[in-house]
Amino acid sequence: MSETVEMDAALTTAIERHGFVVGLAGWSGSGKTTLAEKLIAHLTATGLDIATIKHAHHMFDADKPGKDSYRHRAAGARQVIVSSRARSVVFTENRDQGESTLADLLSALAPADIVIVEGYKREPIPKVEIFRTETGKSPLFPDDPLIAAVATDAPDALPTPAPLTLDLNDVPAIAAFICRMAGREDIAAAS
């Protein structure tokens, strides 16, 4: 990570709201979601407040047709908040404004100790690459100086020199690495 990558002011300000922001980058099918799920469980068990942002490359709907919130959006509301004692959800229709930026999404999150960003592989944030040969794709790290480590089940398939290589199946080691990057040596030592 010797090269410097510039962040715009909005992204810098959004990141500063949180303890640490780290990306999980990799090609589709590499196991980003599986690793994210395991990291979230591991890190929250240490007492850290974890938030996530997940990028979707396709149209999706987290709301169900027929539900009140869906009906409100279908009627034209740009934002709908559904709230109960257990949780609150904000639905925002981007319409012709295009996709929200990572800075916008980070700003919308309540402050967290660590924010795990799944996807957004081209954003200027520190990242752990998830690499599996099954994707048939080349690793991302040779073209991204912000990839600090590669979590893989095939270290021999990586070109050299690779950044730090982590065992994809060793979630405590990956969590400890992220905690060290976040300046949380106390949690890293316990992982």
Residue frames relative to the residue before (quaternion, step in Angstrom):
aa qw qx qy qz dx dy dz
M 1.0000 0.0000 0.0000 0.0000 0.00 0.00 0.00
S 0.2442 0.8098 -0.5024 0.1792 3.55 0.97 0.77
E 0.6209 0.5241 -0.3524 0.4644 3.58 1.11 -0.53
T 0.3292 -0.7143 0.5714 0.2343 3.54 -1.15 0.55
V 0.1469 -0.7607 0.6291 0.0635 3.50 -1.09 0.82
E 0.3566 -0.7628 0.5066 0.1853 3.54 -0.74 1.08
M 0.1954 -0.7421 0.6301 0.1184 3.53 -1.11 0.80
D 0.4509 -0.6534 0.5134 0.3258 3.54 -1.07 0.61
A 0.6915 -0.5151 0.3259 0.3878 3.54 -1.25 0.52
A 0.6415 0.5339 -0.3357 0.4367 3.61 0.96 -0.79
L 0.6676 0.4805 -0.3045 0.4803 3.60 0.95 -0.83
T 0.6283 0.5333 -0.3354 0.4565 3.60 0.96 -0.81
T 0.6684 0.4942 -0.2948 0.4713 3.59 0.89 -0.93
A 0.6599 0.5096 -0.3098 0.4571 3.60 0.95 -0.86
I 0.6527 0.5093 -0.3116 0.4663 3.59 0.98 -0.82
E 0.6495 0.5529 -0.3162 0.4153 3.59 0.98 -0.84
R 0.5579 0.6032 -0.3894 0.4162 3.61 1.22 -0.29
H 0.7417 0.3833 -0.1815 0.5197 3.55 1.22 -0.55
G 0.6293 -0.5302 0.4038 0.3998 3.54 -1.27 0.34
F 0.7736 -0.1673 0.1627 0.5892 3.57 0.89 -0.94
V 0.1497 -0.7602 0.6270 0.0810 3.55 -1.13 0.73
V 0.0292 0.7956 -0.6016 0.0644 3.57 -0.79 1.06
G 0.3065 -0.7573 0.5511 0.1698 3.54 -1.04 0.80
L 0.2147 -0.6869 0.6705 0.1800 3.50 -1.30 0.51
A 0.0368 -0.8300 0.5548 -0.0447 3.54 -0.34 1.29
G 0.3324 0.7211 -0.5677 0.2174 3.53 -1.13 0.64
W 0.6153 -0.5521 0.4190 0.3756 3.49 -1.31 0.30
S 0.6552 -0.4852 0.3990 0.4195 3.56 -1.27 0.38
G 0.7939 0.2818 -0.2274 0.4884 3.56 -0.92 0.92
S 0.5186 0.6654 -0.4106 0.3461 3.60 1.25 0.01
G 0.5749 -0.6077 0.3769 0.3978 3.60 1.19 -0.37
K 0.2615 0.7946 -0.5118 0.1955 3.59 1.17 0.45
T 0.6940 0.4796 -0.2910 0.4513 3.59 0.79 -0.98
T 0.6351 0.5243 -0.3310 0.4605 3.59 0.97 -0.81
L 0.6726 0.4721 -0.2978 0.4859 3.58 0.92 -0.91
A 0.6235 0.5408 -0.3484 0.4443 3.62 0.92 -0.82
E 0.6515 0.5248 -0.3116 0.4505 3.57 0.89 -0.93
K 0.6849 0.4760 -0.2812 0.4747 3.59 0.91 -0.91
L 0.6503 0.5096 -0.3188 0.4645 3.59 0.99 -0.80
I 0.6245 0.5368 -0.3374 0.4561 3.58 0.96 -0.84
A 0.6703 0.4919 -0.3009 0.4671 3.60 0.84 -0.95
H 0.6753 0.4979 -0.2950 0.4571 3.58 0.90 -0.93
L 0.7181 0.4592 -0.2630 0.4519 3.58 0.78 -1.01
T 0.6516 0.4896 -0.3372 0.4712 3.62 0.96 -0.68
A 0.6015 0.5592 -0.3573 0.4447 3.60 1.13 -0.57
T 0.6448 0.4992 -0.3211 0.4816 3.62 1.20 -0.41
G 0.5949 -0.5884 0.3535 0.4182 3.58 1.28 -0.12
L 0.4937 0.6548 -0.4382 0.3681 3.59 1.25 0.05
D 0.3907 -0.6735 0.5777 0.2450 3.54 -1.20 0.65
I 0.0668 -0.8228 0.5638 -0.0265 3.58 -0.42 1.26
A 0.0511 -0.7515 0.6570 0.0322 3.54 -1.08 0.83
T 0.1725 -0.7927 0.5757 0.1015 3.57 -1.17 0.47
I 0.1266 -0.7177 0.6753 0.1130 3.48 -1.38 0.44
K 0.1019 -0.7973 0.5947 0.0162 3.57 -0.79 1.04
H 0.2744 -0.7575 0.5719 0.1541 3.56 -0.82 1.03
A 0.1221 -0.7637 0.6301 0.0696 3.56 -1.05 0.82
H 0.3368 -0.7638 0.5206 0.1793 3.57 -0.87 0.95
H 0.7392 0.3712 -0.1907 0.5286 3.56 1.25 -0.11
M 0.6450 -0.4768 0.4109 0.4334 3.51 -1.33 0.15
F 0.0560 0.7911 -0.6078 0.0409 3.59 -0.92 0.81
D 0.1268 -0.7665 0.6211 0.1026 3.53 -1.27 0.32
A 0.2089 -0.7903 0.5686 0.0919 3.55 -0.64 1.14
D 0.6392 0.4965 -0.3038 0.5025 3.55 1.31 -0.04
K 0.3850 -0.7429 0.5057 0.2098 3.57 -1.10 0.64
P 0.5197 -0.6232 0.4769 0.3377 3.59 -0.94 0.84
G 0.7460 0.3703 -0.2962 0.4675 3.53 -0.99 0.88
K 0.6025 0.5420 -0.3649 0.4583 3.59 1.15 -0.53
D 0.6517 -0.5452 0.3571 0.3880 3.57 -1.14 0.62
S 0.6670 0.5054 -0.3140 0.4484 3.59 0.88 -0.92
Y 0.6263 0.5192 -0.3316 0.4777 3.59 1.02 -0.77
R 0.6586 0.5148 -0.3057 0.4558 3.57 0.94 -0.90
H 0.6269 0.5276 -0.3368 0.4638 3.60 1.03 -0.74
R 0.6678 0.4858 -0.3001 0.4774 3.61 0.92 -0.89
A 0.6572 0.5152 -0.3110 0.4538 3.57 0.94 -0.90
A 0.6528 0.5092 -0.3107 0.4670 3.57 1.13 -0.62
G 0.6799 -0.5279 0.2744 0.4287 3.59 1.25 -0.19
A 0.4331 0.6846 -0.4895 0.3226 3.62 1.18 0.03
R 0.3981 -0.7222 0.5135 0.2371 3.59 -0.89 0.92
Q 0.7849 0.0857 -0.0645 0.6103 3.59 1.11 -0.66
V 0.0481 -0.7624 0.6453 0.0070 3.51 -1.12 0.81
I 0.1154 -0.7625 0.6330 0.0672 3.56 -0.90 0.93
V 0.1011 -0.7504 0.6518 0.0440 3.53 -0.92 0.98
S 0.0378 0.8238 -0.5607 0.0744 3.56 -0.69 1.04
S 0.0178 0.7562 -0.6540 0.0138 3.51 -1.14 0.75
R 0.7184 -0.4021 0.3158 0.4717 3.55 -1.26 -0.09
A 0.7075 0.4848 -0.2582 0.4446 3.60 1.03 -0.77
R 0.8148 -0.1093 0.1172 0.5572 3.64 0.94 -0.78
S 0.2133 -0.7266 0.6334 0.1593 3.49 -1.40 0.28
V 0.0937 -0.7767 0.6220 0.0327 3.54 -1.11 0.75
V 0.1668 -0.7562 0.6247 0.1005 3.54 -1.06 0.82
F 0.1259 -0.7562 0.6390 0.0629 3.56 -0.82 1.03
T 0.0274 -0.7912 0.6108 -0.0114 3.56 -0.84 1.00
E 0.2737 -0.7409 0.5934 0.1552 3.54 -0.85 1.00
N 0.3285 -0.7709 0.5138 0.1839 3.59 -0.58 1.12
R 0.1246 -0.8354 0.5194 0.1294 3.56 1.20 -0.59
D 0.8174 -0.2309 0.1631 0.5019 3.59 -0.86 -0.88
Q 0.4821 0.6670 -0.4387 0.3608 3.60 1.25 0.12
G 0.4555 -0.6867 0.4510 0.3429 3.59 1.21 -0.30
E 0.7347 -0.4248 0.3097 0.4288 3.50 -1.36 -0.03
S 0.5085 -0.6287 0.4928 0.3214 3.56 -1.08 0.73
T 0.4559 -0.6645 0.5157 0.2908 3.55 -1.13 0.67
L 0.6328 -0.5032 0.4102 0.4221 3.55 -1.26 0.30
A 0.6130 0.5494 -0.3493 0.4476 3.61 1.02 -0.73
D 0.6490 0.5104 -0.3174 0.4664 3.60 0.94 -0.86
L 0.6822 0.4943 -0.2909 0.4535 3.57 0.89 -0.92
L 0.6474 0.5024 -0.3167 0.4776 3.60 0.98 -0.82
S 0.6463 0.5208 -0.3170 0.4589 3.58 1.03 -0.75
A 0.6633 0.5157 -0.2986 0.4526 3.58 1.10 -0.66
L 0.6140 0.5545 -0.3463 0.4423 3.59 1.20 -0.45
A 0.4839 -0.5915 0.5440 0.3465 3.53 -1.17 0.58
P 0.6111 -0.5648 0.3893 0.3950 3.61 -1.03 0.64
A 0.0574 -0.7893 0.6111 -0.0146 3.55 -1.04 0.90
D 0.6058 -0.5462 0.4244 0.3931 3.57 -1.23 0.40
I 0.7803 -0.0227 0.0538 0.6226 3.56 0.95 -0.97
V 0.1452 -0.7420 0.6484 0.0887 3.53 -1.03 0.90
I 0.1867 -0.7592 0.6174 0.0874 3.55 -0.81 1.08
V 0.1420 -0.7893 0.5962 0.0365 3.54 -0.69 1.17
E 0.1343 -0.7934 0.5913 0.0533 3.57 -0.55 1.17
G 0.7456 0.2475 -0.2392 0.5706 3.52 -0.59 1.17
Y 0.6579 0.5042 -0.3745 0.4155 3.58 -1.12 -0.58
K 0.1315 0.8661 -0.4753 0.0814 3.56 1.07 0.79
R 0.6914 0.4638 -0.2880 0.4731 3.62 1.16 -0.34
E 0.4891 0.6658 -0.4353 0.3578 3.61 1.25 0.01
P 0.4842 -0.6917 0.4602 0.2743 3.60 -1.08 0.71
I 0.3974 0.6590 -0.5302 0.3560 3.55 0.47 1.30
P 0.5816 -0.5576 0.4289 0.4085 3.61 -1.13 0.42
K 0.0876 -0.8258 0.5570 -0.0095 3.56 -0.97 0.88
V 0.2336 -0.6611 0.6836 0.2025 3.44 -1.47 0.34
E 0.2641 -0.7615 0.5703 0.1586 3.57 -0.73 1.04
I 0.2201 -0.7177 0.6441 0.1466 3.53 -1.12 0.79
F 0.0012 -0.8199 0.5688 -0.0650 3.54 -0.55 1.23
R 0.0703 0.7553 -0.6473 0.0750 3.53 -0.91 1.05
T 0.5014 -0.6746 0.4534 0.2966 3.57 -0.89 0.91
E 0.5488 0.6452 -0.3857 0.3657 3.61 1.16 -0.52
T 0.5990 0.5697 -0.3728 0.4215 3.62 1.14 -0.43
G 0.3592 -0.7468 0.4845 0.2802 3.58 1.18 -0.52
K 0.5978 0.5630 -0.3457 0.4539 3.59 1.29 0.18
S 0.5355 -0.6022 0.4891 0.3338 3.53 -1.28 0.44
P 0.5870 -0.5673 0.4253 0.3908 3.58 -1.17 0.43
L 0.5010 -0.6680 0.4798 0.2695 3.55 -1.24 0.57
F 0.5869 0.6652 -0.3645 0.2830 3.59 1.01 -0.79
P 0.6109 0.5596 -0.4015 0.3904 3.67 0.92 -0.54
D 0.7490 0.3676 -0.2017 0.5131 3.59 1.18 -0.54
D 0.7280 0.3724 -0.2297 0.5278 3.60 1.25 0.08
P 0.2670 -0.8032 0.5125 0.1447 3.60 -0.25 1.23
L 0.6306 0.5461 -0.3426 0.4321 3.62 1.21 -0.20
I 0.5164 0.5809 -0.4463 0.4435 3.59 1.24 0.09
A 0.2189 -0.8261 0.5152 0.0646 3.52 -0.38 1.35
A 0.7939 0.0243 0.0101 0.6075 3.57 1.19 -0.51
V 0.2502 -0.7284 0.6153 0.1679 3.52 -1.30 0.42
A 0.1765 -0.7492 0.6320 0.0901 3.56 -0.78 1.10
T 0.1374 0.8130 -0.5402 0.1684 3.55 -0.53 1.20
D 0.3415 -0.6934 0.5864 0.2423 3.51 -1.32 0.36
A 0.7261 0.3486 -0.2108 0.5539 3.59 1.34 0.12
P 0.0399 -0.8489 0.5264 0.0267 3.63 0.58 1.07
D 0.6277 0.5501 -0.3429 0.4311 3.62 1.08 -0.60
A 0.6405 0.5312 -0.3259 0.4488 3.61 1.22 -0.36
L 0.5597 0.6112 -0.3885 0.4028 3.59 1.27 -0.17
P 0.4428 -0.6446 0.5385 0.3138 3.56 -1.08 0.67
T 0.3360 -0.7234 0.5567 0.2321 3.55 -1.17 0.43
P 0.6076 -0.1822 -0.7711 -0.0548 1.61 -2.11 1.18
A 0.2523 -0.7500 0.5958 0.1373 3.54 -0.94 0.92
P 0.5259 -0.5623 0.4905 0.4083 3.58 -1.16 0.37
L 0.7817 -0.2759 0.2259 0.5116 3.55 -1.23 -0.20
T 0.2058 -0.7708 0.5924 0.1118 3.58 -0.92 0.92
L 0.1043 -0.7895 0.6047 0.0164 3.55 -0.90 1.04
D 0.5012 -0.6283 0.5017 0.3200 3.56 -1.15 0.66
L 0.4722 -0.7072 0.4589 0.2577 3.57 -0.63 1.17
N 0.7177 0.4465 -0.2470 0.4738 3.59 1.10 -0.63
D 0.6197 0.5256 -0.3433 0.4711 3.61 1.28 -0.02
V 0.1615 -0.8402 0.5139 0.0622 3.55 0.38 1.30
P 0.6430 0.5142 -0.3603 0.4385 3.67 0.85 -0.73
A 0.6537 0.5043 -0.3220 0.4634 3.63 1.00 -0.75
I 0.6468 0.4996 -0.3193 0.4797 3.59 0.99 -0.79
A 0.6454 0.5117 -0.3134 0.4726 3.59 0.97 -0.86
A 0.6470 0.5118 -0.3212 0.4650 3.60 0.95 -0.83
F 0.6308 0.5264 -0.3322 0.4633 3.60 1.01 -0.80
I 0.6580 0.4960 -0.3073 0.4760 3.60 0.91 -0.90
C 0.6485 0.5115 -0.3219 0.4628 3.59 0.95 -0.81
R 0.6344 0.5080 -0.3370 0.4753 3.61 0.99 -0.74
M 0.6367 0.5111 -0.3333 0.4715 3.62 0.97 -0.80
A 0.6905 0.4835 -0.2605 0.4708 3.57 1.09 -0.78
G 0.4938 -0.6665 0.4282 0.3587 3.56 1.27 -0.12
R 0.5336 0.6119 -0.4015 0.4238 3.56 1.23 0.46
E 0.0658 -0.8365 0.5440 -0.0076 3.56 0.57 1.22
D 0.5872 0.5930 -0.3656 0.4121 3.57 1.11 -0.67
I 0.7010 0.4269 -0.2533 0.5121 3.57 0.98 -0.88
A 0.6148 0.5593 -0.3501 0.4319 3.62 0.98 -0.81
A 0.6727 0.5040 -0.3014 0.4500 3.58 0.93 -0.87
A 0.6816 0.4823 -0.2812 0.4729 3.57 1.13 -0.63
S 0.5799 0.6255 -0.3730 0.3652 3.62 1.17 -0.40
